Structures are given as C-alpha cells and as structure tokens.
Amino acid sequence: MSVQRADARGLLKELVSIPSVSGDEAECTAELVAFLERCDREVWVDDVGNVRAPGDDAVLLTSHIDTVPGDIPVRIEDDVLWGRGSVDAKGPLAAMAVAAVETGASFVGVVGEEADSRGAWHLVEDRDPPATVVNGEPSGWDAVTLGYRGFLRGTYVATSESGHTSRPENNAIQDAMDWWQRVEEAFSPDEWTAVFDQVTPKPVGIAGGTSEDGLSVEATLDAQFRVPPDLTIDAVREVADGELEVGTIHWKYEIPPTMQSPRTSAARAFRAAIREVGGEPRQLRKTGTSDMNVYATEWDCPMVTYGPGDSSLDHTPNERLPLDEFDRAIEVLNHACTRLIEP
C-alpha cells in the first residue's frame, strides 16, 4: 500500500502536536493506531502501551513514542517542522510507520525510552526475535548508527553526625562531594581518547542538609555513567565502589553498551538504500544510549539505528526537522526493507 507524502507529513505533524512525555503517551499512541488502522494494518496496544503492528518479521521497524519534557510551539517554517519530539524521535517513528505500511515490515512504537526503556524491555520478553531490527533514532537520512555507549545509574548516600559548622571534620555533604571528585579523577581520559571510548560520569541530582530530628547531616548524589563498548558495566561499577571512603552507593539501573558490525545484512542494506536515494552513506557511533542497547542484550540478530534528524538537536529548545529530510528517510527505509524482505 502506498501512502501519499502529504499524508505522511500530516501524520508526523499530528504526532509532534500531541505531547507525549514518558508515562503520558496514550493520546499519541491512539493517533498512531488510527493511522495504521486507516492503512488496513492489524494493530493493537499491548500491556505496557506499545503499539504493535505485526508484519513480515524479516524486518522489525521500531521507534519510541515518548519525549522528554519541553514546550516548543509546533509550526512549519520554510518547510521545517518545529516541535518537541520532531527529531527525538517522532520523525523516525512516523517515517517507520509509513515504511511499514508500504513494505509490509513489522512495526512497534514503544513507550518509555526516555525513562527506563520499559517498552523495549517488555518487547524482548514478549516476542521472538525478528530477523533484523531497525531502531528509530535520529542519525540523519544519509547515515546509520552502529554503536551506543552503555548506561549505569546509581545514588550515593551518606550520613554524618550533626555539629557546629565551625568544626573542621567533613559532614555528609562534603563526603558526597569528595567521593564525586575522586570518581571524576578515576575516569579522567587522556586528550587522545574519543568521547565514545571514554567513561563519562555525570552528576544529575544532589540534595543534603540537617535531618528533621536535627541529629545528623544527610546527603544524596544521583549519578549516571556512560560506558564504552570496550568496558563492562561491572568494571565501571567496581571503580566507583572503589572510591568509597564513607557512605554507600545504591545501583539502580543498567544497560550494556553495544557496537554492531558494519558487515551485517542490515548495515549493507542501508548503505545501498542511501546510495539509491542519492546520498553517500555514513556510519556513526553515538555517545548516548538507546533501545538498541536493550535489543542487542536480548536478541542475536543484525540491527542498526536509523532515522531523519540532527541528533545534536535532541532535548534542546531548537528541536526541528526539515520535511524534505523526512521524505528522503522514508525512501531509504523503503529501499532497505525491500532488500531485507526480498534478498
């Protein structure tokens, strides 16, 4: 079935116009379901909120419905669509929905990628692996992403006795600050190491002060670590634990890194498809983490990440997507899926 490009653009604008911050995707999910039903695709919403449209499992096209918070007025200026999620990742999501209709490939719109990847984790537990996974994130229409760093999250907790602030001994807040300084020094890279190959530690929240009963000082520091493929999550956790002198770390969530081969059938199909649409293909490694990390952990099949958009605009107040790039991405997806479905 063919989808008119005006209708494809209309789907994209509707999806971007509907807020869908992680945990509140239902209205956007309904819009996506309605589009697939209009295109005569079998579709349902599963137990966690994923939109499932089964098809030819030679290819599973999957991208996420949720976004980070941020109100960017939705508008089209000079054939560029502005709005939260236009790049990350409703551009890839809409392009994949259209390509699934036009090629017959399987499709899933997942929830929760920006939070805990609950949609992707449910998917790998609830179905058999497809022959190929194409994960939807912005790579630019003429590039595929093959690698992502892993992710580790934890919270440092310390408590000290309360006392007069004139005393020289550390309180719990200082203990938290000292621990974090040692962690940053432990992972400090040399100037020749690419960011993708580094561990990036990042504090994302800190709180502290005198307890309600006035008898202690308490501190917590929430931290995230991005982990390159040549290290394991356990190795990074061991270094952070080793820098403890007081306090404890409660480790809460982890996703291993992934680096896919450029020689897989999926990577070859996308290089050929990009050339067919007039581009010179590029292969990327991303310093962040995506649902492809989840799929690579549980499924042993070729996979790439692909989608229109400039990923440097992810989560920014300037998020926007040129609509001609969106059109080209659909064509690339169609060519790649056709190659993978009918080798």
N, C-alpha and C positions, 0 to 999 in steps of 0.2 A: 504494500500500500504506500502511496506517495503522500507526503504532507507538504502543502504549499508553504513556501518560505515565509510568507506573511503570517500564516497560522503558527509556524514555529516561533517566530519573533513575538507573536501575541502571547503564546504560552510562557515564554521567558519573561515578558513584562508583567504578566499576571503573577507569576511565582515570586518575582522580586517585589511586587507591590504588596504581597501578603507577609507580614512579619512572622518569622518562624525561629525565634531564639530557642536554643536547646531546651527541650522539655515542653515546648509550646508549638509543636509542628502540625497539629491536627488540621487547621484550616488550609494550610499549604498542601498537606497530604491530600485533602479532598479535591483540591484543584487539579493535582497531578492524576488522581484516579479518574476524574471526569474526562480529562484529555484522553487517557488510554482507553476508556470505555467508548468515547466517540470514535476512536480508531479501531474499534472491534477487537481489542486485545482483552484476553482473560486477565483480570486484575483483582487483587484483594489486599486488605491491610492486615498484617499479622499481629501476633500478641504484643509486640513491643512498639508497634506503629510503623514498621517498614511497609513500603508499597511494593508488592510482589506481582510481577507480570511475567510468568514463565514463557519461555520460547525455546529456540534452538540453543542448547547448552554447549554448543561449540564455543560460544562467547557469552559471558555474563558481563553486561554493562551495569555499573553501579556507582552512584554518587550520593552525596548526603543532602538532606532537605534542610537541616538546621543551620543557623548562622550564629555568630557572636552578636551581642547587643550593639546598637548604634542606629540612630535615625538619620538616614540620608534621604532627602526628598527624591522620590522617583521621578525621573524625567528623561526625555530623549533630546539631546542637543547635538547637532552636526552628526547625526546617525550614531551617536554614542549613548548607551543606556547607563544612567547613574542610579545607584541604589544599593543598600546593604544586601550582600549576597550575589550581586551581579557577577562577581568574579569567583567568590568562595562561598558556595560552589553551585549556584543556581544556573550559571552559564553552562558548565559541564553537565549538570543534571538535566536541563532542558534539551541540550544537544543529544544526550544519550537516549532520552525518552523518544525523541524524533527518530534517531537512528535505529532504535529497537523496533519501532513501528515499520520502518522502511526496509529493514533487513531480516526481521523475524528473530533477532537475537533475544536472549533472556535479559530482563531488566529488573533492578531493585533500587528503589530510592530508600536510603537508610536514614535513621534518626540518630541523634546524639553524638555525632562525630566530634563536635567541638567541645564535648564534655568528657564522656567516658567510652565512646565508641560502642554504646550498648546495642545499637542496631547491627553493627558488623559482628560483634561477638555472638549475638543471637543467630545471625545468619549462618555462621560457620558451624554452630551447634545443631541447626535445624534442617540442613540440607546437605546433599552430597556435593563434593567439589565439581565445578564445571571444567570443561577442557581448557578454557582460557578466562582470565579475569582482566577486565579493563576498568580500572578505578578512576573515578572522575574528580579531578582537581585541576586548577589552572596550571598549564605548562606552556601556554602559547599554542596557537593552532599548528605550528610547524615543529613542535618538539614533543618528546615523550620523557617522562621521569622514570628512572630505573632504580633510584635509591633514596631511602629516607633514614635519618637517624632514629634511634630508639628513644624511649621516654621513661623516666623514673620520677616519681613524686613521693615526697615524704614530709613529715613535720618534726622538727626538733623541739623538745620540751625540756625546760629546766626550772628548778625551784631553789631559792635560797632563803635563809632567814632574813627577816626584816631588820633593819638597823638604821642608824643615823647616816645621812648621806655624806657626812664628813669622813666616814670610815674608808680606808683605802682598799679593803677587800672587794673583790668582784661581787656584784649581785647577779641575779639570773639573766638580766638583760645584757650585761657585759659578757657573760658566759656565752650567750647566743651569738653576740657579735664576734667574739673571739673565735668561736667554732667556725663561723661562716668565713672569716678571713683565712683560717687555715685551709678550709676546703677550696677556696678560690686559688690559693697558692699551690695546693696539691695538683690542681688541674690546669695550672697556667701553661699555655702552649708556647713553643718557640715560634719565632716570627715566620718560619718557613712552612708551618703546618696549615693546610687549608682548613677553613671553618668546618667543612663536612667531616673532616678527620679528627676534630677535637671533641672533647667533652665540654659542653657549655653548661656550667652551673648558673642558676638564676633564682634569686630570692623573689617570691611573688606575694609574700604577706608576712608581716611581723606585728606582734602585739605583746605588751608586757606592762607590769605595774604591780602595785601592792594588792595583795589578796583582800577579799571582802572582810575577813576577820582581822586584818592588819598585822598578821604574824609572819607573813612571808612575801617575797617578791617572786612573781611568776613571769615566764617568757615563753612564747612560741614563735617559731620561724618556719613558714611554709616554703619549701624549696622544690625546684624542678631541675632535672638533669637531662640533657640531650646526649645520646650515646651513639658514637660512630660504629659502623659495622665491624671494625676490627677489634672491638671490645664487647664484653658481655655486660648485661645488667648487673650480674653478681659482682663483677670486678669493680664497677663503679660504686656499688653499694659498700663493698669492702673498704674502699679508700675513704669514703665519707664516714663510715663507722670508725675507722682507724684514727680519725682526727678528733674523736670524742675524748674530752678530759672530764667533763661533768655533763649531766643531762642524758637524754635518750633520744633516739630517732624512731618514729613510728612510720614504717614504709607502707604506702597505701595503694599504689597503682604502678604498673609497669607494662611496657610494650617493647619487645625486642626490635633492634634495627633490622633493615633489610636492604640487600643490594642484588638486583636481578641482572642476569646475564644479557648483554646486548645481542646475543646469538639465538635467542629463543624465537619460536614461530611468531609470537606476539610482537616482539621488537622488530622483526623483519617485516611483518605485515604493515606496521605503522610507518616504517621508513619508506616502503614502497608507496603507501597511500599518500603520504605527504608529498612525495615527488609527483604523483599523478595529479595532485591539486595545484602543483606549480611551486612548491616550496623546496628548500634544502633542509633536510631533517637534522635536528639537534637532539642530543641525549643529555639529560640533566640528572643531577643529584641534589636533593633538597635537604636543607639543614633542619627542617621541621619533622613532623611525624604525621602519618595519615592512616586511614583504614587499610591501605595496602599492607602496612605492618601486621595488622591483625590477620588478614587473609594469608599472608606469607607464613605466619606462625602455624596455621592450621591446615592449609591446603598446599599440596605439592603439585602445582601446575604453573605454566607460564603466565606471567602477569606484567602489566605496565600501568602507569598512571598517565592520563591524557585529559586535556580539556582546554577550551579557549580561555584567554585572560592572562593578565600580567600579575603573577603571584606577589610581586612587591606591593600591590595594592590591597592584599588580604588584610582585613580587620582595620583598614585605615578610613578616615573620613572622606577620602577621594576615590572610593571604590567605584569603578566604571568599566564598561565593556563595549568596545566597538562592535557594532552589529554585523559588519562585514566579516569580522573575525569569527563571530558565532556561526555565520553561514558556512564559512570555509571548514570549520571544525566538524560540522555535520557531514560535509562531503568526505572529509578524511575518515570519520568514523564509518561511514557507509562503505567506502572502499576497503578499509581494514577488516571490517566484519565480513564482507563478502569473501575476501581472501581466506579468512579463517574458517568460515562456514562451508565454503566450497573450494577446498585447496586444489 
